[in-house]
Amino acid sequence: MTSAGDGTTGRYLVLLEDDWSQATRELSRVAGIRAVDSAEAGLADPLWEADGLVLRELGVALVSADADQVTALTTAAGEPGPISLVEPERYVRALTASAPQATTEVDESTFTWGLQAVGAPNSTATGAGIRVAVLDTGLDLAHPEFSGRTIESKSFVQGQEVQDGHGHGTHCVGTSCGPREPGDGPGYGVAYEADIVAGKVLSNEGSGADGGILSGISWAMNSGCQVISMSLGAAAQPGQAYSRTFERVAARALEQGTLIVAAAGNESERPGVIAPVGHPANCPSILAVAAVDAAGRVAPFSCGTVDDIGAVDLAGPGVDVYSSWPMPLRHKRISGTSMATPHVAGVAALISQATGATGHELWARLARTARRLPLLSTDIGAGLVQAP
Amino acid sequence: MARVIVSVAADRIADLPTVVDALRRAGLTVAEVLDGAGVVTGEASGEVIAALAKVPGVADVETERDVRLPPPDSPVQ
């Protein structure tokens, strides 16, 4: 049997339409292929004396075909009839774990390592039409790299304007919704055409409380946000119950099509100490985000799954993250699950735009498409989120 | 007085004003009514907090927690 030298076997898989009772006849008519039907062939039959085998249970035929026959089959796949798709058969081998990447050197001349790690530059989705709320310390509304963007903002901090006097909020908005071509340094925003909904629930001193956060969530839900990003929280103790209030609110938000993602927390000191996911990310209906670095390792500070409840759900880039910072500094590199969270929120916006998914379905798509890493699920959940 | 967050049962959110009135009568100093989230925030003393939990339509009463970010110059946020 010839091998193409590219991992394919020289044989072809022919996908059959649901109504493929005429498959063996059609293979013969179209390409002169003499195939046997698995339902008729006995187990002892030398299957490869025929040119092909129709696997009736799967609706697939495995055939040997020369170039002319492949052309004929491919043509037939484009026309009405039982042949739906033709693709080369591939060799498979036992999987072995690949050695972890030792280097963290990533070329950030065009895009940050975080954007590259979540596959954002390769996605055609932009976040356009999706509303992403970032509940944080506000936003530098005069930052030149957000000029021309659709921005809605509101302060829930008494006596303080939305204008970000801390920097944390501007950094998080930058990662989730900032530019791809800022004109000065690498692109750093995941959902770079999403509507920015900036709620100030943390003061310029970085402090806030449940009431302000819930006010921000309520505002974002009412204003039709598909995604709420919350890089905030309070440390929890092992065994501590999650807030039933936040859980009830988050469950209601999911039902209404609003996904809340929140930072797992930075209280771990790995490898020795793994702290539990903090409040409110430990609520089952809030998507808890861990941080990984450019080498695919969990960040030393990243909180982990410690109890039966309060699981880490997904991971995002959260070490040495370059994003916007209030002027005149313009940009800054910092680390934390706070930086991983807006990566996940941005990817959620891209998936929502690409698929129309919101709420529970959006969560499921994020988890299903996350890149699995050779790390503990208790540390990174389903893995590193990936743009559609 | 403690700051509290009161969540309202899903089937009573449509009738939020009635629940809020009952919370006021039970002694809650209402700060905000968050209709989107189905939450009422405010202040109450210890004895009042116990009474709030018994108000029809109330799902849970919790005392408010504080959150705090590290200072802006911290490398880990």
Chai-1 contact restraints between the chains, C-beta under 6 A:
chainA,res_idxA,chainB,res_idxB,connection_type,confidence,min_distance_angstrom,max_distance_angstrom,comment,restraint_id
A,H166,B,P72,contact,1.0,0.0,6.0,A-B,restraint_1
A,G167,B,P72,contact,1.0,0.0,6.0,A-B,restraint_2
A,H168,B,L69,contact,1.0,0.0,6.0,A-B,restraint_3
A,H168,B,Q77,contact,1.0,0.0,6.0,A-B,restraint_4
A,G206,B,R68,contact,1.0,0.0,6.0,A-B,restraint_5
A,G206,B,L69,contact,1.0,0.0,6.0,A-B,restraint_6
A,S207,B,R68,contact,1.0,0.0,6.0,A-B,restraint_7
A,G208,B,V67,contact,1.0,0.0,6.0,A-B,restraint_8
A,A209,B,E64,contact,1.0,0.0,6.0,A-B,restraint_9
A,A209,B,D66,contact,1.0,0.0,6.0,A-B,restraint_10
A,D210,B,I5,contact,1.0,0.0,6.0,A-B,restraint_11
A,D210,B,E64,contact,1.0,0.0,6.0,A-B,restraint_12
A,D210,B,R65,contact,1.0,0.0,6.0,A-B,restraint_13
A,G211,B,T41,contact,1.0,0.0,6.0,A-B,restraint_14
A,G211,B,E64,contact,1.0,0.0,6.0,A-B,restraint_15
A,L214,B,L34,contact,1.0,0.0,6.0,A-B,restraint_16
A,L214,B,A37,contact,1.0,0.0,6.0,A-B,restraint_17
A,L214,B,V39,contact,1.0,0.0,6.0,A-B,restraint_18
A,S215,B,E32,contact,1.0,0.0,6.0,A-B,restraint_19
A,S215,B,L34,contact,1.0,0.0,6.0,A-B,restraint_20
A,I217,B,A37,contact,1.0,0.0,6.0,A-B,restraint_21
A,S218,B,L34,contact,1.0,0.0,6.0,A-B,restraint_22
A,S218,B,G36,contact,1.0,0.0,6.0,A-B,restraint_23
A,S218,B,A37,contact,1.0,0.0,6.0,A-B,restraint_24
A,M221,B,G36,contact,1.0,0.0,6.0,A-B,restraint_25
A,N222,B,G36,contact,1.0,0.0,6.0,A-B,restraint_26
A,L232,B,V67,contact,1.0,0.0,6.0,A-B,restraint_27
A,G233,B,V67,contact,1.0,0.0,6.0,A-B,restraint_28
A,A234,B,R65,contact,1.0,0.0,6.0,A-B,restraint_29
A,A234,B,V67,contact,1.0,0.0,6.0,A-B,restraint_30
A,R244,B,D60,contact,1.0,0.0,6.0,A-B,restraint_31
A,T245,B,I5,contact,1.0,0.0,6.0,A-B,restraint_32
A,T245,B,S7,contact,1.0,0.0,6.0,A-B,restraint_33
A,T245,B,D60,contact,1.0,0.0,6.0,A-B,restraint_34
A,T245,B,E62,contact,1.0,0.0,6.0,A-B,restraint_35
A,R248,B,S7,contact,1.0,0.0,6.0,A-B,restraint_36
A,V249,B,A37,contact,1.0,0.0,6.0,A-B,restraint_37
A,N266,B,V76,contact,1.0,0.0,6.0,A-B,restraint_38
A,F301,B,V76,contact,1.0,0.0,6.0,A-B,restraint_39
A,I334,B,Q77,contact,1.0,0.0,6.0,A-B,restraint_40
A,S335,B,V76,contact,1.0,0.0,6.0,A-B,restraint_41
A,G336,B,V76,contact,1.0,0.0,6.0,A-B,restraint_42
A,G336,B,Q77,contact,1.0,0.0,6.0,A-B,restraint_43
A,S338,B,Q77,contact,1.0,0.0,6.0,A-B,restraint_44
